Amino acid sequence: MPLVYQYRNAQGRHKFAMPGMYFYITLLALRYIGIPISMNWDDLKLIDAAARMRSLSGAARALNLSQPQLSRRLKGFEERVGARLFDRTPTGLKPTEAGLRLIPLAAEMRDKADAANRVLPDLSNAALKVVRVAVDEVRARILTDRFGELTTMLSGVELEIISSHLHVDHQTRGIELQIRNCLPESDTLIARKVGCLAYGVYASKAYLSTHPAANTNNRYSNCDWLGFAPDDLWYPSHARWMETRKVKPPKLRTNTMTTLLNMTAAGSGLALLPAFMADSHPDLIALTGPLSELTYPEHIIVHRDVRREPAVRRAIDAIAQIYKDMAPLLAGSGASNVIVAAE
């Protein structure tokens, strides 16, 4: 990436871009011949054009300036550096010894600037076009439920949903984004809160019809419960919640939330489920409503450097909009099939 060198002179702020090493060498060369480093690149363009055209009128046409304007600027530059760079002769401009030392540097800077201009139109083609988002199956469900809206907002950007229950390594650049409820520990990562995700206790209509205790606080000790396999405990707060209430050990375990929801809907027992997934299921009934102690903030995690990619910023904004649009569902406030027993 070109190094952008900025400086300020009496006329304002200017900048020019050059590859870093070449620019450093050029600055040393300019300092060596006595040219102030806080110079205006436009001044060097004057020197280059005057040397190539060998006349003030030709240089003025090349730079789209009037001849008097170019002449004044060239004279002012010579006064600032304390050296005459061209002799005005009947046959045109003739470089002085000082001019001969500066002209090659100005020409090289023009060549580099021309090369940069040739590259600029292709830079957008090299920008990131695919954004990979690491999510577990619950967050994947949020995105896929609104995938049509996502793709509309991300026209021209491909979104890849990568299944992952673990924290991904953003340093390897294998993943651009991850959605999770805990904040990153590394200061190279940035978290943007996009909403909240609530869980509650659910049972099927069929199970409730044969287990009336599910509608009371006796549900914890008298009802069958479903949970996660101990080797795949991705919801430790759920386990603590169940232990605090002395819930019966789960009679069926799984390692996916989708399977847990299906087992609950099949009438196998009670389970802690994401409100937005369970509330939309026609066979499930919410027994507690959303539990505040099991409602967590959702964050999009991104590396500081990757966030500068336009496609990544668009993906973050689009996902944040989906969370905003689904906020009532994710918080469990849109459910109508709720039976709440007094705690």
ABEGO torsion letter per residue (X at the ends): XBBBBBBBBAAEBBBBBBBAAAAAAAAAAAAAAGBBABBBAAAAAAAAAAAAAGBAAAAAAAAGBBAAAAAAAAAAAAAAAGBBABBBBAAEBBBBAAAAAAAAAAAAAAAAAAAAAAAAAAAAAABBABBBBBBBAAAAAAAAAAAAAAAAAABGBBBBBBBBABBBBAAAGABABBBBABBBABAABBBBBAEBBBBBBBBBAAAAAABAAAABAAAAAABBBBBBBAABBABAAAAAAAAAAGBBBBABBBABAAAAAAAAAAGAEBBBBBAAAAAABAABBBAAEBBAAABBBBBBBBBAAAAABAAAAAAAAAAAAAAAAAAAAAAGAABABBBBBBX
